[in-house]
């Protein structure tokens, strides 16, 4: 029988079309990302998730946007295995 995976919820605020790609931690589970990608076709969200994955030292595929896919304020879940 498999063990249940732990899920961590993270608040992420994305600022698209910024001068540089950077990520700042604002709290225990709150991050703010500035990405050079534009807010179209999910490009800014994908870039922000890549920054977050690098910061958390986890693969991007373990991160999922569960709320706010088209909004600057997002709730992201991280699946720990």
VEXBA-135321 format. One line per field, with one value per residue: residue number from 1; residue in three letters; x negated, y, z of N, C-alpha, C in turn. Coordinates in steps of 0.02 Angstrom, whole numbers. Each point is the difference from the previous one (the first is absolute). Layout:
% residues N
pos = [NUM | ...]
code = [ALA | ...]
nc1 = [X | ...]
nc2 = [Y | ...]
nc3 = [Z | ...]
cac1 = [X | ...]
cac2 = [Y | ...]
cac3 = [Z | ...]
cc1 = [X | ...]
cc2 = [Y | ...]
cc3 = [Z | ...]
% end
This chain:
% residues 81
pos = [1 | 2 | 3 | 4 | 5 | 6 | 7 | 8 | 9 | 10 | 11 | 12 | 13 | 14 | 15 | 16 | 17 | 18 | 19 | 20 | 21 | 22 | 23 | 24 | 25 | 26 | 27 | 28 | 29 | 30 | 31 | 32 | 33 | 34 | 35 | 36 | 37 | 38 | 39 | 40 | 41 | 42 | 43 | 44 | 45 | 46 | 47 | 48 | 49 | 50 | 51 | 52 | 53 | 54 | 55 | 56 | 57 | 58 | 59 | 60 | 61 | 62 | 63 | 64 | 65 | 66 | 67 | 68 | 69 | 70 | 71 | 72 | 73 | 74 | 75 | 76 | 77 | 78 | 79 | 80 | 81]
code = [UNK | UNK | UNK | UNK | UNK | UNK | UNK | UNK | UNK | UNK | UNK | UNK | UNK | UNK | UNK | UNK | UNK | UNK | UNK | UNK | UNK | UNK | UNK | UNK | UNK | UNK | UNK | UNK | UNK | UNK | UNK | UNK | UNK | UNK | UNK | UNK | UNK | UNK | UNK | UNK | UNK | UNK | UNK | UNK | UNK | UNK | UNK | UNK | UNK | UNK | UNK | UNK | UNK | UNK | UNK | UNK | UNK | UNK | UNK | UNK | UNK | UNK | UNK | UNK | UNK | UNK | UNK | UNK | UNK | UNK | UNK | UNK | UNK | UNK | UNK | UNK | UNK | UNK | UNK | UNK | UNK]
nc1 = [-42 | 19 | -50 | 40 | 1 | -47 | 49 | -41 | 34 | -10 | -2 | 19 | -33 | 26 | -58 | 42 | -38 | -40 | -44 | 11 | -24 | 44 | -17 | 49 | -27 | 66 | 2 | 26 | 58 | -36 | 6 | -45 | 25 | -56 | 37 | -46 | 26 | 35 | 53 | -24 | 52 | 4 | -31 | 32 | 55 | -15 | -17 | 54 | 33 | -34 | 10 | 64 | 1 | -35 | 41 | 51 | -43 | 50 | 21 | 3 | -5 | -33 | -3 | 57 | 25 | 23 | -23 | 33 | 17 | 52 | -13 | -20 | 53 | -44 | 33 | -60 | 12 | -34 | -8 | -6 | -49]
nc2 = [-59 | 50 | 37 | 37 | 36 | 36 | 43 | 42 | 49 | 33 | 60 | 16 | 57 | 5 | 29 | -4 | -12 | -31 | 39 | -37 | -61 | 6 | -29 | 26 | -20 | -1 | -65 | -37 | 16 | 56 | -1 | 42 | -6 | 24 | -3 | -13 | -59 | 4 | 31 | -43 | -40 | 27 | 44 | 51 | -37 | -23 | 62 | 21 | -51 | 16 | 65 | -13 | -39 | 46 | 46 | -40 | 1 | 10 | -54 | 33 | -63 | 16 | 54 | 18 | 39 | 9 | 62 | 35 | -47 | 41 | -5 | 61 | -5 | -45 | -57 | -20 | -60 | -25 | -49 | -17 | -34]
nc3 = [0 | -39 | 21 | 37 | -55 | 27 | 10 | -28 | 30 | -58 | 29 | -61 | 3 | -61 | -15 | -52 | -52 | 43 | 29 | 54 | -4 | 50 | 56 | 37 | 56 | 8 | 5 | 48 | -27 | -6 | -66 | -24 | -62 | -24 | -55 | -45 | 7 | -56 | 21 | -43 | -13 | 61 | -40 | 28 | 1 | -59 | -15 | 30 | -27 | -54 | 13 | 13 | -52 | -32 | 26 | -15 | -51 | -42 | -30 | -57 | -19 | 56 | -39 | 30 | -47 | 61 | 3 | -45 | -41 | -5 | 64 | 18 | 41 | 18 | 3 | 22 | -23 | 51 | -42 | 63 | -25]
cac1 = [42 | -39 | 11 | 29 | -48 | 17 | 11 | -16 | 30 | -44 | 28 | -49 | 22 | -41 | -4 | -26 | -33 | -46 | -67 | -41 | 33 | -22 | 49 | -11 | 42 | 35 | 23 | -14 | 24 | 21 | -54 | 18 | -44 | -2 | -24 | -4 | 52 | 63 | 58 | 42 | -7 | -30 | -73 | -24 | 11 | -51 | -64 | 3 | -5 | -70 | -38 | 20 | -27 | -72 | -7 | 19 | -41 | 45 | 18 | 58 | 60 | 31 | 37 | 62 | 40 | 67 | 46 | -29 | -41 | -3 | -4 | -68 | -5 | 12 | -12 | -36 | -11 | -63 | 9 | -61 | 2]
cac2 = [59 | 62 | 52 | 61 | 54 | 63 | 56 | 66 | 55 | 58 | 59 | 27 | 60 | 4 | 64 | -15 | 51 | 36 | 9 | -59 | -55 | -7 | -27 | 21 | -33 | 50 | -32 | -72 | -33 | 55 | 24 | 48 | -13 | 46 | -38 | 38 | -25 | 36 | -35 | -26 | -72 | -34 | 5 | 28 | -50 | -52 | 27 | 8 | -67 | -22 | 34 | -29 | -68 | 7 | 22 | -55 | -59 | -55 | 3 | 42 | -42 | -10 | 61 | 8 | 58 | -24 | 57 | 61 | -14 | 60 | 57 | 9 | -34 | -71 | -49 | -55 | -58 | -36 | -69 | -30 | -73]
cac3 = [0 | -6 | 49 | -27 | -11 | 35 | -45 | 29 | -38 | -4 | -35 | -49 | -36 | -60 | -35 | -67 | -41 | 44 | -29 | 13 | 34 | 70 | 46 | 69 | 51 | 41 | 62 | 4 | -61 | -43 | -44 | -52 | -57 | -56 | -58 | -62 | -46 | -1 | 29 | -54 | -12 | 57 | -1 | 64 | 51 | -9 | 21 | 73 | 29 | -8 | 52 | 65 | 4 | 13 | 70 | 45 | -19 | -18 | -71 | -17 | -6 | 65 | 15 | -37 | 16 | 17 | -2 | -28 | -60 | -42 | 45 | 27 | 65 | -11 | 52 | -32 | 44 | -9 | 19 | 27 | -2]
cc1 = [-44 | 17 | 31 | -54 | 23 | 6 | -12 | 32 | -44 | 37 | -55 | 31 | -49 | 5 | -29 | -33 | -45 | -68 | -43 | 42 | -28 | 57 | -18 | 48 | 29 | 24 | -15 | 21 | 28 | -60 | 27 | -52 | 6 | -30 | 1 | 54 | 64 | 56 | 47 | -17 | -35 | -75 | -27 | 9 | -52 | -69 | -3 | -5 | -71 | -45 | 15 | -30 | -75 | -13 | 14 | -39 | 45 | 15 | 62 | 63 | 33 | 41 | 62 | 35 | 71 | 51 | -37 | -42 | -7 | -5 | -73 | -10 | 21 | -9 | -30 | -6 | -65 | 10 | -66 | 7 | -54]
cc2 = [62 | 48 | 61 | 53 | 63 | 56 | 65 | 53 | 62 | 56 | 29 | 59 | 10 | 70 | -13 | 61 | 45 | 6 | -62 | -54 | -5 | -23 | 23 | -37 | 54 | -27 | -73 | -36 | 52 | 26 | 51 | -7 | 55 | -39 | 43 | -20 | 42 | -43 | -22 | -73 | -37 | 5 | 27 | -50 | -55 | 24 | 7 | -68 | -28 | 32 | -30 | -70 | 2 | 20 | -57 | -64 | -61 | 4 | 42 | -42 | -16 | 61 | 5 | 64 | -25 | 56 | 60 | -10 | 61 | 64 | 8 | -34 | -72 | -40 | -60 | -57 | -33 | -70 | -29 | -75 | -29]
cc3 = [0 | 56 | -34 | -6 | 36 | -51 | 38 | -44 | 6 | -35 | -44 | -36 | -58 | -31 | -69 | -32 | 43 | -35 | 8 | 34 | 71 | 43 | 70 | 46 | 44 | 67 | -2 | -64 | -48 | -39 | -49 | -56 | -52 | -58 | -63 | -49 | 6 | 27 | -56 | -10 | 57 | 5 | 66 | 56 | -4 | 23 | 76 | 34 | -6 | 53 | 69 | 8 | 15 | 73 | 49 | -12 | -12 | -75 | -12 | -2 | 67 | 22 | -44 | 22 | 14 | 2 | -30 | -62 | -45 | 40 | 23 | 67 | -8 | 65 | -37 | 51 | -20 | 28 | 23 | -2 | 42]
% end
